[in-house]
Amino acid sequence: MKKYILLTLIASFSISSPLQAQVQDTDGYMPNQGMQEYFSAAQNDYSKSIIYIFFNNQPCYTCADTIEMIENIYNQNFIDQYNMFIINYANDDENNFINTYQLSQPLEVVLVRVDDGATFGYQKIENLQNMTSDPISFKEYFIEEVNDFLGNQ
């Protein structure tokens, strides 16, 4: 899985579509499909809050490890509760994620609280890529942040 994420990140950094964000997820996204079409097809439950993992074309040294760790935690703890999307925000002309969530780092994790299809705020989880050397603390911190913000719905 680690090699897949790394290869996906490398491919997305070297080959990018200038007109639409690239979702690096395996849930059936097609490159010629618009983001809204993808979200509509992938997200049958609009009442689920969202965990976004945003990356850009200038990856940090530990970005691939961080994304893999988040995916593992999500699959073990949150897959039935929340939606998760991995998005290259550097090429996003369609959804304006950069301004909406004030994205500027090579890797950003944003939690978006959703209730009955309406958004009720967001919170960024900062500096996860600096915590990969301690997987236990990383997992505890990530779970705590998700539960504190999204778990109180």
C-alpha positions as CSV (number, residue, x, y, z in Angstrom):
1,M,0.0,0.0,0.0
2,K,2.9,2.3,0.8
3,K,4.4,1.8,-2.6
4,Y,1.0,2.5,-4.2
5,I,0.6,5.8,-2.4
6,L,4.1,6.8,-3.1
7,L,3.8,6.0,-6.8
8,T,0.4,7.7,-6.9
9,L,1.9,10.9,-5.3
10,I,4.9,10.8,-7.7
11,A,2.6,10.3,-10.7
12,S,0.3,13.1,-9.7
13,F,3.2,15.5,-9.1
14,S,4.7,14.9,-12.4
15,I,1.5,14.6,-14.5
16,S,-1.2,17.0,-13.6
17,S,-4.4,18.2,-15.2
18,P,-4.5,22.0,-15.0
19,L,-8.3,22.1,-15.1
20,Q,-9.5,19.9,-12.3
21,A,-8.4,18.6,-9.0
22,Q,-7.2,15.0,-9.0
23,V,-8.6,12.7,-6.4
24,Q,-6.1,10.0,-5.5
25,D,-8.6,7.5,-4.1
26,T,-9.5,4.1,-5.3
27,D,-13.3,4.5,-5.1
28,G,-13.9,4.8,-8.9
29,Y,-12.7,8.3,-9.8
30,M,-12.1,8.7,-13.5
31,P,-9.7,11.5,-14.6
32,N,-12.1,12.9,-17.1
33,Q,-14.9,13.1,-14.5
34,G,-15.5,16.4,-12.7
35,M,-15.1,16.5,-8.9
36,Q,-18.8,17.2,-8.3
37,E,-19.7,14.1,-10.4
38,Y,-17.2,12.0,-8.4
39,F,-18.5,13.2,-5.0
40,S,-22.1,12.7,-6.1
41,A,-21.3,9.1,-7.2
42,A,-19.0,8.2,-4.3
43,Q,-20.9,9.8,-1.5
44,N,-24.3,8.3,-1.0
45,D,-24.6,9.4,2.6
46,Y,-24.4,13.2,2.6
47,S,-24.9,13.3,6.4
48,K,-21.4,11.9,7.0
49,S,-18.7,14.3,7.9
50,I,-15.6,14.4,5.8
51,I,-11.9,13.8,6.4
52,Y,-10.0,15.5,3.6
53,I,-6.3,14.8,2.9
54,F,-5.0,17.5,0.7
55,F,-1.6,17.4,-0.9
56,N,0.1,19.6,-3.5
57,N,2.7,19.2,-6.2
58,Q,5.6,19.9,-3.8
59,P,5.4,16.9,-1.5
60,C,7.1,16.8,1.9
61,Y,9.6,14.1,2.7
62,T,7.1,12.2,4.8
63,C,3.9,12.9,2.9
64,A,3.4,9.4,1.6
65,D,4.0,7.8,5.0
66,T,1.5,10.3,6.6
67,I,-1.2,9.5,4.1
68,E,-0.7,5.8,4.5
69,M,-0.9,6.1,8.3
70,I,-4.1,8.2,8.1
71,E,-5.6,5.7,5.7
72,N,-4.9,2.8,8.0
73,I,-6.4,4.6,11.0
74,Y,-9.4,5.6,9.0
75,N,-10.0,2.0,7.8
76,Q,-9.6,0.7,11.3
77,N,-11.6,3.3,13.2
78,F,-13.7,5.6,11.0
79,I,-14.7,4.0,7.7
80,D,-18.3,3.5,8.7
81,Q,-18.7,7.0,10.4
82,Y,-17.1,9.4,8.0
83,N,-16.2,9.9,4.3
84,M,-12.5,10.4,3.4
85,F,-11.1,12.0,0.2
86,I,-7.4,12.4,-0.9
87,I,-7.1,15.3,-3.2
88,N,-4.3,17.1,-5.0
89,Y,-5.4,20.6,-4.3
90,A,-2.7,22.3,-6.3
91,N,-4.7,21.7,-9.5
92,D,-8.1,22.6,-8.1
93,D,-9.8,25.3,-10.2
94,E,-13.2,23.7,-9.8
95,N,-13.9,23.5,-6.0
96,N,-11.7,26.3,-4.6
97,F,-10.4,24.2,-1.7
98,I,-7.3,26.5,-1.3
99,N,-9.4,29.5,-0.3
100,T,-12.2,27.6,1.4
101,Y,-9.8,25.8,3.8
102,Q,-6.8,28.2,3.6
103,L,-4.5,25.5,2.3
104,S,-0.8,26.4,2.0
105,Q,1.2,23.4,3.2
106,P,2.4,20.4,1.1
107,L,0.1,18.2,3.1
108,E,-3.0,19.4,5.0
109,V,-5.7,17.4,6.8
110,V,-9.1,19.0,7.2
111,L,-12.1,17.7,9.1
112,V,-15.5,19.0,7.9
113,R,-18.5,18.5,10.1
114,V,-21.6,17.7,8.0
115,D,-25.1,17.2,9.3
116,D,-28.0,16.4,6.9
117,G,-26.0,17.5,3.9
118,A,-25.1,20.9,5.4
119,T,-21.6,21.9,6.5
120,F,-21.2,23.1,10.1
121,G,-17.5,24.1,10.2
122,Y,-14.1,22.7,9.7
123,Q,-10.9,22.2,11.6
124,K,-7.3,21.5,10.3
125,I,-5.1,18.9,11.9
126,E,-1.6,20.5,11.8
127,N,1.8,18.9,11.5
128,L,0.9,15.2,11.2
129,Q,3.8,14.8,8.8
130,N,6.2,15.6,11.6
131,M,4.8,12.8,13.8
132,T,5.4,9.8,11.6
133,S,8.4,8.6,13.6
134,D,6.1,7.8,16.5
135,P,3.2,5.8,15.1
136,I,1.5,5.3,18.4
137,S,1.4,9.0,19.3
138,F,0.4,9.7,15.7
139,K,-2.6,7.4,15.9
140,E,-3.6,8.6,19.3
141,Y,-3.4,12.2,18.3
142,F,-5.3,11.7,15.0
143,I,-8.1,9.7,16.7
144,E,-8.4,12.3,19.5
145,E,-8.6,15.2,17.0
146,V,-11.2,13.4,14.8
147,N,-13.3,12.4,17.8
148,D,-13.1,15.9,19.5
149,F,-14.2,17.7,16.3
150,L,-16.4,15.2,14.5
151,G,-17.5,12.9,17.2
152,N,-19.7,15.4,19.0
153,Q,-22.4,15.5,16.3
